[in-house]
Amino acid sequence: MTLEWTPLSEFRKFLKNTLRLNHVNQVFSSIKNPVLQLFTTFPAPDNWLAVPPEERPTFRHRDSRDLWYVIFWAWHTGFCKGNDVVAQYRRNDLVCYLSTRGRVNLSDFPVKMGLLKNSEAEHIRKKDSNRIGLFNKLSIHLLGVMKPLGDFTEEDIALADVMRPNDKRYNAKCLKDILFELGYSDEPGRRRQRILFDDCCEHPKWGDIAREFREHLKRSNSLDYYIRKAGSALHKFFKWLDQHGESDASSLEYEDFLDLFDYISKNNDGEEFSAKYTGNNLLHIKLFFDWGKGSHTFFPTYVDWPSDLYSGIHREAQEETYSGDGLAFDDPNFPMLMKEAIENYHPEDDVEVLCCAFWLIIASSPVRKTYLLNLQAEECMLPLPNAPSAVGLYSPYSGIEKAKHRNGQFPIIDSAGLRAVEFLQKRSSDKAFRPIRNERADASYVHLFQLEKYPWILNERQIYRFFDKIAEFIGHGDKKGKAHGYRHYLITHIAIETGNSELARLAAGHENQTMLNRYLRSNLSRQALLFATIKKYQDGEIAGRFIWRIFEALASEQTEPDELIKALGSEELSLDEFFAKFGLPAPTGVGRCLIQGACLFEAKCFSCHHFAIRKSEAAQAFHTLARLTKDMWNMMRGSRDFTTKNAKAAGLATQIALLGDMIRHFGYSDEQIQIEVISRLV
């Protein structure tokens, strides 16, 4: 459309009817002259818009300028209306123009022009109590976008950083907080932590290549943790290049890489880093070269990488990893000393209240800290399968869990953790928090560790600051471990108490035994696991839902497992002796019921946490599975309107599925099971 300047007569009505000024004639007369200068210099708005916004002249007459007229013109003509690219470009243009006019006070305009409600203005003015100009900056932003706060898009919000780049008082993060507080968004502002990769991207000579590499990592869906580590290694490499006066890495030869290896392996005092630390840094540098060689002049055409030396460092790093203690606590008494100190501590504020609850849960469940901090408040604690007296931490969102387990549960094995979760749920309900969007979960919900103000959700910095405070208070600090140290500690003790590493793996949420074994190799774990020598579940000698009896014992207030569980973990009894002493024949005709006074409910037997079956009973298990399959087939043939929603049919299907899982646990494949069942049906 063709843009034209709006007649001054309409501007006069704006001053009177919209801004409701007391001395309209006087104000109009003082502004008229600058506006006429604008008309003379730029006969049409397109002439004016052709000049970059920051370079456009401001026309003045005494103390008046043309700014008010420009705002009126944009509002009256709908200059910024629309959702297309042109409208967004115009909003960007107007924001840039208004924010480069020097000191101007436009705080009264948005309310009078209908862009801001009185209640919104009052809320923002309260935040501006320190007179940092927040309200006026937001007013300029509103006038540049020309739409109410509730209609702001992500692109509109981003213009806050265009107005005054690097302004800590008003920016996109600040505006997101305001929108969240006013109920227009479920995503408050996030203050991004600066990392060493940022320094690399701002390097005067090699910033471009660093930014390209960073974008490559993001496009590859690299984890934030990995990007931070890569940035740290790249920062060391750039520092080495600077010290050697290199213009880039294109001329590096074998001897140069040897010098780089030596540089990376030592600190400023010449002391050797661990092979694991050195190897990780060299790995990221090597990947940087692998990414860029042949496609960028920064890199050499041929990378003469010292492969033999690098392989040696890598092997040594692996040995350190597998033989070291990782993040396990050094002192076996430290975890319980810290737990007792936290239980007796009187928090000073709401953040410390949440920190206390966080550490009591961490000390009671082998949960990962990231999972816990991102946990939803509603239904975050549910009974474990077929173990009503035992509960675990639960989330339907796979994204918050490192291993991406959906509906994963971590058992709570101490009543202090149970009480902490219940307290947090009640707190969340009492405070009636609004949902906050969680990027990991890709969903909006009320968080278990939600706060009433920034940072809105308890973060790692706060929990570790609190942990260090308590450790210093008791004079018993352990530099290692912390949250992950408790995870080592609890997983180890689950293995100790049960004699069952498969149960410990389930509690830890590990997909396989490899990572669990690394946890159990720490000094603390090795010493304790002398008492846990039986791995009947792990070795596939026994199956059944009896495994959950152990969870019940761990969740109870008793100090040690009952005699039955201790007997299962003992080398003094063979499996046959154990079942003869503790088990009764199950109603299914296969397996044993490990409860005094077996029930007669065959339909619930396989899902009962008192049921166990030995591998030596596989033949009987196949007979039972064939019988159940035949019963299901007969039911399907004899029914005119068969449905799995029928209670009896659903019960049969559950029995078949559960018994099939137990047989698979003994090492039989689906094909083997099918052959065995068919042979018994013929």
C-alpha positions, 0 to 999 in steps of 0.5 A: 500500500502507498503510505502518506503522512496523516493530516495535522488536524488528525494529530490535533484530535489525537492530542485532545481525545487520546492523550487527553492533554490539558493545553492542546493548542499550546502543545500542538503549536509547539510540535507543528513546526518540527512536523512541517520540517519533516514533511518538507524534508521527506514529502512521503513516508517512503522517503523517510523509511528509506533512511536507516532508522538510527540515521534519521534526523530528529526535527526540533523547535525549541523544546519540541520535536517530531517524535509524538507525531511519528508515534501517532502516524504509525498508530493511526495508519496501522503501520505495524499491523499484520503478521507477515514479514513486511509487518515484522520488518516495520515493527523492527524499524519503528523499535530501532527508530524510537530507541535511538531518539535519546532520552524521551519519556513515553511512559504515559502513551501505552495506557492512553493508546490502549496498548497497556491495561492499568493493572499491567501498568501498576504491576510493572511500575512496582517492578520499577521501584528502583527507578531503573527506567524499566517502565519507560523502556517497555513503553517504547517497546510497546509503541514500536510494536504497536500491539498489547502485551498479551499479543506479543510473539517471540519475534516481538519479544526478541526486539527488546534486545534490539533496543539496547543490546547487552542492557541488563535492566531491560532485555528479552529475558526481563520481558519474558518474566513480565509476560509470565507474571502477567499470565500471558506466557508459561515460559519465564525468562532464562538467564543463559550462563556464559561459557568458554565457547562464548569467548572462542566465538568472540576471538578477534581472529578465529571467532568465525570458525568457532561460531561455525563449529558451535552451530555444527554441534547444535545442528547435530543435536549435541547435548549442552554438556558436550558443547560446554566441554568442546568449548573448554577444549577449543579455548585451550587450543586457541590459547595455545595458538596465541602463545605460539603466534600462529595466524591459524592452524593451517601450518601445524605439523607433527612436532607442533601437535606433540607440543600441543599434547604436552600443553594440554596435559599440564596446568600452569604450574607444570603439574600433570592432569589426569589422563582422562582430563587430557584425553577428553580435551584432545578428543574434542580438539581432534573432532574439531580438526576432523570437522574442518579439514578440507573445507576451511582454510583455517585447517591444514590440508593434511592433519599429521595427528600423533595417533600412537601417542593419542591412543596411549592417552586414550587407553590410560584414560579408560583404565582410570575410568574403570579403576577409579571411584568416579563421583562416589564419596570418599568417606562412607560416613559422610552421606549420613552425617550430611543427611542428619545435618540437613534434617536438623537445619533451620532454613533461612528462606524459601530457597533453603527450604527447597534445598533441604527437601532436595537433599533429603530426597537425593539421600533417599532415592537413587535419582539423577539430580536433573530428573529431580529438579525437572520433576512435575509436582502432580503425581510425581510419586506413585506406588511401584508395580505390584508393591503397594507399600513401596513408592517411587519418583515418577514422570511421564516426560522422557526428556527430563531423564538422561537415559530417556526412560518414559514413565521411569520410577526411582524407588524412595527407600527412606521415609525422610525422602517420602515426607519431603516429597509430600511437603513439596506437593502440599507447598505447590498446592497451597501456593497455586503455582502456574505451569512453567514450560519445560524445554526438556520435557517439551511440556508445561506443568507446575514443577516440584521445586518451583519458586515464586520469582526468578529463577522460578525453578530451583537450580544446580547452583543453588543446591550446591551452594547450600550443600557446601554451606552445610558441609562447612557447618559440620566441618566434614566436607567431601569435595567429591560426589554431592548429588551423584555421590548419593546416587553411588551410595544408594545404588551400592546399598541396594545391592548390599541389602539385596545381594542382587545387582539386577535390582540395583540396576532397575533402581538406578534406571540403567539400561544395562549392567555395564554402567551399574558395574562402573558404579559398584567398582568404587572403593566404597562399593567394593568394600560393601559388596563383599557381602553381596555375592549372590546374583541369582536374578542377574544370572537368570536362575530365578524370575518373578515379581518377588523382586519387588518384595525387596523394594517393600523391605527397603521402603519400610522403617525396619533397619534391615531386610527380613529373614527371607530376603537375607536368605536369598542373598546368602551363600549358605542356602542353595536355590532348592534349599531356599525354596524348600524352606520358604516357598509353597507350591503356587496355584498355577502349577509352576513356581513357588509362593514365598508367603506362609499360607499360599492363596488360591488366586491363580489369575493373580499369581504371576503378577503377585510380588510373592511369586518366584520361579526357578530356571529349572522349572522352565519345562513346567512353565511351558506347559502352563503357558500352553494351557493359558494360550489354549484357554485364550483361544477357546474363549475367542472361538466361543464368543460372538463379540470377543473383546480384550476389555472383558475382565477374564480375557484381560486377566488371561492376556496378562498372565500369558504376557507375565509368564512369557517375560519370566521365561525370556529372563531365563534366556529363551528367545521368542522363537524358542518359546513359540516352538515349545508352546506349539509342541505342547498344543499339538 
